[in-house]
Structures are given as C-alpha cells and as structure tokens.
Amino acid sequence: MEVLRPPAALAATALLALAIAGCTTEYPIATEPAPTAISEDDTLSAFAPDGVKIGSAVAGGGHHEAQTYPDPFSGDEQYRSVLVAEFTSLTPENQLKWEYLRPTQDEYNFDAADAIIEFAQENGQDVRGHTLLWHSQNPGWLEQGNFTADELREILQDHITTVVSRYAGKIQQWDVANEIFDDAGGLRERDNIWIRELGPEIVADAFRWAHEADPDALLFVNDYNVEQIGAKSDAYYTLVQDLLAQGVPVHGFGVQGHLSIQYPAPSMQANLERFADLGLQVAITELDVRVPVSGDSRPEQSAIDTQAEYYSTMLEACLAVDACTSFTLWGLPDKYSWVPHFFSGEGAATVLWDDFSRKPAYCDLQELLAEKSGTTADAAFTSRVCAA
C-alpha cells in the first residue's frame, strides 16, 4: 500500500489530533480492545524520513508453535493490519531459518515464507531475509548427519542458491552470515557447523553464492552485542575489510539490538559510522528492549520509561548516519515476543502492549521520526499526548 505522509505545513493542533490514537505512559487498564483500524497518517512509517525503512519481524515458527494461540500471521487479522499500517519492511522471524525451511535433507517447506513475501509485495513492503549461515536453529538431520566436508559444502551451496534465487527481486536484503563471532571476537569454530567443518573461508563463499543467486540483493553480516565499538564489532570490522579486499560482495552490517535495561544503553553512532565509511549500508535489524517482569504483574513504570529511552537511543544513532536506512523492531505486541521464553524474569520488550495499545517507546520513536523528516511544526506533540 502507498503510505501518505502528513505535509510539513500541518499545524500542531492537527498533528495532535492524529497522534491521539493511543499513546500511553502507563500499563493499559481498560478492558476494551484497541481499535483495529489505524490511520495511515498516524503510524511509524508515516513519519519516517524518505529512504528509511521501518520494519518488523513477522511472528511465526519457533516458540510460537508451542503456544496456545493460533499462528499470528495467518490467524490474527488485527496483527496483520498493524504490519501493513506501521511498517515498510518485514522480516520473517523464523520462517526462513533452516529448521523451518528444511524439515528433511530433500525437502524445502516454502509455504509460510511464500505467504509473507506475497503479503509484503501486495502492500508495497520490502523484505529482509533471515538467515542463510548460522550456528543455531539448524535441523537435526544437518547437525547430526555425519556428512563429509564436500557434502556439507554442496548442501550449503544448494540451500543458498535455491532459497535466494526463489526470492530474487522480492527480498531486498539478506542476513547471509549471522552470529559468526562470540562476544570475545573469536569465530564460532566449535558450535557453527559450517565454520567448524569447512573453515572460515566458507563465509566468503556464502556471500558469493548469494550474490550469484540474486545480484541485486544487499548482503549483510548480522549479530547481537555489536552496537558499540568493542571486541566483537572489531572482529566484524576486520572481517569486512578482508572480504572487501578479496572482492567479496558484502554490502551491509546488521546490528540486532536485543537490549535489556539491566545493562547500560549502548553508544552506537561511532560504530555505525566506521562501517559506513567502508562503503557499507548499516541497519538495525532485530530491536527489542526487555525489562524486569514478575509473573503476570505489571512492569514498574520507571522500567517502561527507561525502555523508551533505550529505543530512542538506538533510533537517534541510526538517523544520525546516512547509511542507516533500515530500522527493524523484533516483533510486536508483547504477547508474541520471543523474550519471555528465553530470558527468565524479563519481558514486555516491544513497543506495543498485548492489546496493541502504544507504549511510551512507540510514541518517542514516532516523535524522533517526525523531527528527522520535518513532518511536524511542533516536535513535542507526541510526548505531550503520551503524557496525557
């Protein structure tokens, strides 16, 4: 769908009317469901600067399969309407990972991924492909298959070629190499089957194969805990320099951004700038910010306020770097988040409550986007509504 952007000349009072659709600084108490219709003029993407894609993961697969609710993407119409209204980029959360795509060595299961890509095309959205070479969420037949090095290489090449070529022209960015370094900056030589069995050179080959399958797709390295300059991001910086020197088609550096308020907010701009100086695109690819929770009780208001600050810090750094043209949230609302299933005592990590009402983090992101794009004469309009 075409998203209409509010003109810069709109008066502040009109913008207040647009923004009043649900930002709140407190945990929602009302039992009435949030409205399903969303004004095209009152979304994150409506206020995004030209050239900046605002994205979301598309829930499905993984932990969702063990829950009592239906598949979110195919079974929740309100969720689908939010994906359309709010975002100009989508990332299949699990539906393009090996364990989902490859139930057996001789079988590809494209149904769920096809549905998401078709949905994105119908609504004029970009797609980020996630992921091609990773140590996690691989099927048992692969990890326990006792393959020779030549066989593994053939399996990986066939997978990359088959998947990337299937979606050529439909997926604009691929996370080719995902989480290949540990936090100390060392290659995952023990738990990554590809690096362990085929050597570090397989990373360059993966990029070459992906580029051959779709020469127009932008190809990324992607990882967590690489927001700021340090051992892990240094390892990627050195790797990218080496790959570029070899003529390997690597185009982007992806910062996942899985944050927790129990740790200091990252200082990211300088790190993004040095990768941009190499000629790369940079992207925030999987942002969420988890806060302490206890059972079904509400998070402390101070935690929700701090969460908003962390989200803002990440967006501010991205918007300050011209090469940062993609900013993706790792899903919403909270009920579909992966966080509480993997981090004990933490949750409420997205920008929307379970009923799709907006948290302060959402409103702060919207305000920052409006400031950057110049779509408001009153840069404080969102925060005033959220504080009401």
C-alpha positions, 0 to 999 in steps of 0.5 A: 500500500502507498503510505501518505505522509502528513505535509510539513505545513500541518499545524500542531493542533492537527498533528495532535489530533492524529497522534491521539490514537493511543499513546500511553505512559502507563500499563493499559487498564481498560478492558476494551480492545484497541481499535483495529483500524489505524490511520495511515497518517498516524503510524511509524512509517508515516513519519519516517524520513524518505529512504528509511525503512521501518520494519518488523519481524513477522511472528511465526515458527519457533516458540510460537508453535508451542503456544496456545494461540493460533499462528499470528500471521495467518490467524490474527487479522488485527496483527496483520493490519498493524504490519501493513499500517506501521511498517515498510519492511518485514522480516520473517522471524523464523520462517526462513531459518533452516529448521523451518525451511528444511524439515528433511535433507530433500525437502524445502517447506516454502509455504509460510515464507511464500505467504509473507513475501506475497503479503509484503509485495501486495502492500508495497513492503520490502523484505529482509531475509533471515538467515542463510549461515548460522550456528543455531536453529539448524535441523537435526538431520544437518547437525547430526548427519555425519556428512563429509566436508564436500557434502556439507559444502554442496548442501550449503551451496544448494540451500543458498542458491535455491532459497535466494534465487526463489526470492530474487527481486522480492527480498531486498536484503539478506542476513547471509552470515549471522552470529559468526563471532562470540562476544570475545571476537573469536569465530564460532569454530566449535558450535557453527557447523559450517565454520567448524567443518569447512573453515572460515573461508566458507563465509566468503563463499556464502556471500558469493553464492548469494550474490550469484543467486540474486545480484541485486540483493544487499548482503549483510553480516548480522549479530547481537552485542555489536552496537558499540565499538568493542571486541566483537564489532572489531572482529566484524570490522576486520572481517569486512575489510578482508572480504572487501579486499578479496572482492567479496560482495558484502554490502551491509552490517546488521546490528540486532539490538536485543537490549535489556535495561539491566545493562547500560544503553549502548553508544552506537553512532561511532560504530555505525559510522566506521562501517559506513565509511567502508562503503557499507549500508548499516541497519538495525535489524532485530530491536527489542528492549526487555525489562524486569517482569514478575509473573503476570504483574505489571512492569514498574513504570520507571522500567517502561520509561527507561525502555523508551529511552533505550529505543530512542537511543538506538533510533537517534544513532541510526538517523544520525548516519546516512547509511542507516536506512533500515530500522527493524523492531523484533516483533510486536505486541508483547504477547508474541515476543520471543523474550519471555521464553528465553530470558527468565524474569524479563519481558514486555520488550516491544513497543506495543502492549498485548492489546496493541495499545502504544507504549511510551517507546512507540510514541518517542520513536514516532516523535524522533521520526517526525523531527528527522523528516520535518513532518511536524511544526511542533516536535513535542506533540507526541510526548505531550499526548503520551503524557496525557 
